Amino acid sequence: MRIDVVSLFPEFIDQSAGYGVVGRARERGLLALQGWNPRDYAAGNYRRVDDRPFGGGPGMVMLIEPLRACLDEVRQADPAPAPVIYLTPQGRPLTQARVRELAALPRLVLLCGRYEGVDERFLAHEVDEEISIGDYVLSGGELAAAVLIDAVTRLQDGALNDAESAAQDSFEGEAGLLDCPHYTHPASHAWGEVPEVLRSGNHAAIARWRRQQSLGRTWLRRPDLLDEAALSKADRKLLEAFRAEHAAKGEGQGG
Ligand code: ADE
């Protein structure tokens, strides 16, 4: 996959994508990442990339022309068609379902804004999609782009060492549930015991317990996800049992 990022801080993108799964994917040639600075395409000695907003008010707005010239260059670097995605709190909230779709594309172009934003005419003409990573405001799109890059890269074939681990993540699997709890050594610790079933060697019982924990956690923490989830009859039974046990322990939902 190829990802081009238009940003006033291309070094930030390069460095943030230098570690762990994403760094390794780049080394393995699974991800080609390139940053492009609109300042390099700005005219005049000052290489101006922003100006004051019409109508007044605080902050600066990114100019059309440096962005347009930069994007032209990005397009010429590779003829493969690619959606241009603008990272903004006004965008559609990013979900794992959208991450999966984007991860299947051969190329993405990400646009990071700074200051108060980008001239609306540039967005109207050049941007295919606006994405938000959550209902909070960052100082620019770079961190949001880094989040998107990480999420799509780990889904590339060969990016993860254990092919299983992506399939079992939260939101993966057809029901879109939260992940179950995980434990490692020691089995016994001052802060508690590892659940017996995980040490039983009974793979069917372990799979059932994990599924039940996923269902139960989703019910406790993100009941909105359960409304959307396609649960089987067996799932409903497992969740029923989880809820009964939870009620017997006297714990309320949300605990
Ligand atoms: N830029 C600033 N805040 C953002 C957010 N929440 N999501 C995506 N891009 C942003």
Residues whose N, C-alpha, C, O or C-beta is under 5 A from the ligand:
A	BS01	ADE	L87 T88 P89 I131 S132 I133 G134 Y136 V137 L138 S139 G140 G141 A144
